[in-house]
Amino acid sequence: MKTKVALFFGGRSLESDISVITAMQTLAAIDRSLYNVEPVYMHEGKMYVKKLSDIDAFRDFDPARHTQVYLLSGGLYELKRDKLKRYFSPDAALICCHGGEGEGGILQAMLEYNNVKYTSCSPLASELLLDKAASKRMFESLLLNVLPHNEVTKEDFAASAGDVLDSLESLQYPLIVKPAHLGSSIGISAAHDRRQLSEALDVAFRFDREAVVEHMLTNAVEVNCAAYRDGGSVVVSETERPISANDFLTFEDKYMQNGKLSGGGHRIPAGVGATELIVKAVTERLYRELALDGVIRADFLVDENSKVYINEVNTVPGSLAFYLFKDVSHSEFITRLIQNASLKRQPAPKAFKTEVLSRFKGGAKLTSDAIAK
């Protein structure tokens, strides 16, 4: 019997379009002799199924052409004649979302609540690693190299722009400004003086209420490395060096080269000598010590002295980073992710009984006497 897989993608995220590409790539690669796959598109807070296997459906998405479903009691339900009818009962969820609730822990929590296994990190790890500011503090606690940085809220900048700029300039130019909860290089700007810094913050705050500002290395090399769990082992990928003509890798570099979505130029392996061993070792350490799951991609910066800085960890990387695992086919890679899908938290046991409710006589208001008894 085939395993039933719900493939989730989309979501209320500025990276939703990129998620569609990842989902279509995954849908084309998955082994249909092993899996019965149901694509589930998350759009404006709702979930849709049917007629979702062609990318044309998403260029101008029309909800009326599809079927809305609800995740309840471990299954997907549709509404027919004012009654909920079970539509699909997944054995596992294959998460292809980037950003938003699909990568930030909300979908993962919903799946855990419904006792559905999934191919991603836990809700806690997902939310933490989507937050650039919080994740940098965590990296520092692991004694990893992190570039000097600071966090700024939209409210603080609006209330006292001059003081905020004064504080940030202590990081020393050039600086790079990033929305704290976005990926795909959306809203990122470089700043070489005070005017550019102010403008960069204005751009970041169009997308997020919090920004991370950090010192920008010159002549640095970006190096990425991915990992996934296969049973008790952690499989670490080849390294990758993205190629950009700009100060940093832009959205256009990644997805719009030559006027088409291309994934950007890159070199595999990264070609940074023995530094690759450090990058791979840190990637595996992060995966193990943070108890990560599914496939992740860790992004690093290497300076001209070969010092390695951790930049961020993507818990649902673009294309699921399948292209970095050269020793396994795309189809087999997806199979391994599904086979190793996990349910981080088991439902609470129902056997624990107390007399708290039967003895409570405080009515709607809990009194100190009721507590004492």
N, C-alpha and C positions, 0 to 999 in steps of 0.2 A: 504494500500500500504506500502511495506517495505521501511525503510529508507536506502538510499544508502551510504555506508561508504567506504572510501578509507583508507586502513591500510598501513601507511608508515613505513618503517624500512630500516636498512642498512645505507648507507652513507659513505663518506670519513672520516672514524673514525677508530681508533685502537680498538674501542669497537663494531665494526660492527658485529662480530660473536655473541657477547652477545645480540645484538639487534635482531638477527635472532631467538634466543631462546625465547626472550620476545614476538616476533611477533607470533611464532608458538603456544606458550601457550595461547596467546590472541585469536588467530584464532580458537583454539579448544574450548575455553570457550564462545565465543560470541553466543548470541541467534539468530539462523538462522531463527526463525519464525518472528523476528522483523527486521532483518537487512540483506540486500544484500551487501556482503563484497567483495571488490576487493583488494587483497594484491598488494602493489606497492613497489618494491625493488629498492633502490637507490644504484647504483654501478658505481664507477669511473666517477661520474658527470652526469650519465644518469639514467633514470627511466625505469623499466621493469615491465611488467605484464604477466599473463598466466603461468601455471604450477609452481606456487609458494607456494603450500600448503603442500609440503613435504620437510622436512629438508635436504633430500639427494640432492636436487637441489642446495644447497649452499655449499656443501663440496668441490666441484670443479666447481664453477659457470661458465656456458657457455652461454654468451649473445645470441648466435645464436639460442638457443633453446627457446628463449622467445621473447616477443614483446616490442620494445621500444615505450614509450609514452612521450608526452609533456604536461605540465600543462599550459593551455591557456584559457582565457575567462571563468574561473570557471569550466573547465572540463579537462579530459584527452583525448588527441588526438593521433591517430596513423597515420603513413604515408603509404598510399596505392596508388600506381601508381602515385607517385609524388604529391599527394593531401592529405591534412590533413582531417581525418575523425574522428568524435567524437566517442570515445570508451566507456567512462564512465563519468557520471556527478554526482559527490559526493554531498550529502547533508551535510556531515561532514567528517573531516579527523581525524582518530585515530592514534596518533603519538606514535610509539614504538621505536624510535631511541635513541641511547645513544651516547652522544658526537657529535663532528663534526657539520655540517650544519643542521643536523636533530634535535639537542637539543640546538644548540647555537643561534637560532633566525633566521637563513637564511630561512629555510623551513617555519617557522611561518610567516615571512614577505611575502614570495611568496604566501602563502595561503590567507593572508589578501589582497594582491594585486588582487587576483582572487576571492575575496569575498566568500571564503569557510571557514566555521566554523571549529574549531579544538580543540582537547583535550589536551591543553598544555598552558604554560605560554606565555605571550606576547613576541614579539621579544626582547624588551628591557630587561625584567626580565630574559629571557632565556640566553641572551648573558652575562649579568652581573653576573648571578649565576654560569655560566660555568667558569668564570674567578676567580680563587681562590684568587688572589691578590686583585682585585677590590671588590669582595664580602666581604672579611675580613674588608676592609675599611668601607664598608656599615654597617656591623654588629657593628663595633665600634661606628659608628654614632648613632646607636640605643641603645648605652650604654649596649651592651651585652658583656659578657666575651669572649675575644679572646686571644689565647696564643701569647706571644711575637714572632714576625716574621719579616721577611724582604724579599724584592723582588730582584732578580738578573736577568740580561739579559745575554744571551750567548755572546753578543758582549763585554759587560763590563768584563766578566770573562776572555775572550780571551785576552783582552787588558791589564788587570792588575789583574791577579789571586791572587797575594799576598795581595794586598789591599782589594780585595773582601773577601778573607778568614779572614783577620784581622777584618773586619767589622762584618762579620757573627758570629765570635767567641764570640762577646759581648752578644749574645743571650744565651750563656752557654750551654755546652754539657750536655746530649745527644741532638742531633738535628735530625730533619726529613726533608728530601728534596723531593719536589714534583714538577712535571711539572705543570705549572699554569693552563693549559686548558684541562687536561685529567681526566678521572675517572677510576673506576675499579682497583684502586691501581697500574696502569701501570706506570713504571718508578720511583716508590717511593723507597727511601733508607733511612736507619738510619745511623747516623754518631756519633761515640763516640770520635773521635779525628780529627786532621787537615787532615791527609792523607785520612781517610774515607770520610770526608766532600768534599774534592777535587774530589774523585772518584764518590761520590754521585751526585755531580753537573754534572760531565761528563755524567753519565747515564741519568739524567733528560734532558740534552740538546740534547740527541739523539732523544727525542720525542717532544721537545718544545723549543722555543726561549726564554722563560721566566720561571723561577723557583721560587717557594716560599719555604723559609727555616724558620722553626719555632722550638722553644724549644719543646722537646718531653717530655711529662709527663711520669714518671715511676709509675708503679702500678695503671695506670688509667684504667677505664672501658669505652668501647665504647657503646653508647646507641643511637639507631635510633628511629625515630618516623615519621609517614607519615600523610598526610591530603589531603582531596579533598573537593571540593565545591558541595553541593547538594542544589540547589535553593539558598536561602539566608543564609543557614547554612554552617558551616565548620565542617566536620566530621574528628575527630582526631583518629588515630589508637591506637592499643596497642603499647607498647614500645618493642624494640628488642635489645638483647645484642649479637652481633657477637662473636664467639669464635675463638681465634687464639693462636697458640703456639709460635708466633713470637712477636717482639717488636711492630708490627702494623699488621693490617689485610692486607695480601698480595693477589695478583691476584690468586695464587694457593689456598689460604684459601677459597676464594670466589667461585671459579669455577672448580678447578681441584683436589679436594680431592679424594683420592683413585683412581686416574687415570681417573676420569670421571667428567663431569660437574655436580656439586651437589648443588650449591648455598651456600655451606659452612655451618658450624654448627652455631646454634644460639639458644638463649633462649628467649621465648616469654611467658609472659612479661619479661622484663629485670631483674627483681628482685633486684632493687636498692632502695627499700623502698620508702620513701616520695619524694625522688628525682625525681621519675617518674612524679609526679604532676608538677614539675618545667619544665621538658622536654616537657610534653604535652602542658603546657601553653605557653612556648616559641615557640613551633611549630605552634600553632594557631596564636600567635601574628605575627610571620613572614609571615604566609599565608595572614593574613588580611592587615597588614601594607604595605606589598610589592605588594599588589593587585595581588596575584598569582592565577593561574588557573590550571585546570586539577588535577592530583595527583602529589604531591611532597614528598620527604623524607628528613627530616632534620637529620644530623648526629652530635652527641655531644660526648664530652669527659667529664668524671666525675672523679675528683681526689680523693685521699684518705680522703680528708676532705669534700667530697660531694659537692664541688664547680663545677658548670656546665659551660663548655665552648662550644660555638657553633663552629663546625668545617666547615661544608659546607651544602648547600642545593642542592639536585639533583632534577631537574625539570622534568626528565623522568627516574625515578628509575628503577632498574632491576626488571623484572617481573611485572612492574608497582606497586610493593609493595602490590599486592592484598592479599598476605598471612598474612598481618598485620591487616586486617579488618575482624575480626572473626565473626561479627554479620551479615555478608552479604555473599552470595555465590559469587564465581568468576564470574559467568555469570551475576548476578545482579549488581555486581560492575562495570563491563564493560558497562552495560546498563546505569548506572547512569553517567558514564563519558561521554558517547555519548550524553545523554539527556541534560547534562549541558555544552556541548561544546559551546564555545563563539567566537565571532568575536570582538576583542578588539577595532578595529578602523573601523568606518563606512566610506564608500567612501565619498569624499569631495562633498559638494553640487555643482550643476552645474549652479545654478541660479545667482551667483555673476558675474555681468558684469562690465567691465571697458572700458575706451576709450584709455587705454595705447597704445595698438598696433596700433590702427587706427591713433593716433596722433604722433606716433614715426616716425621721418623722418631722423634718424641718419644712416641709412643703416646698414652695418655690425658692425659698431663701435658706441657704445653708447656715446654721447657727453654730457657734462655738461649742454649745452643749451637744449638738448632734455629732460634731466631729469627735468630741471627747469620748462619746459612747462607742 
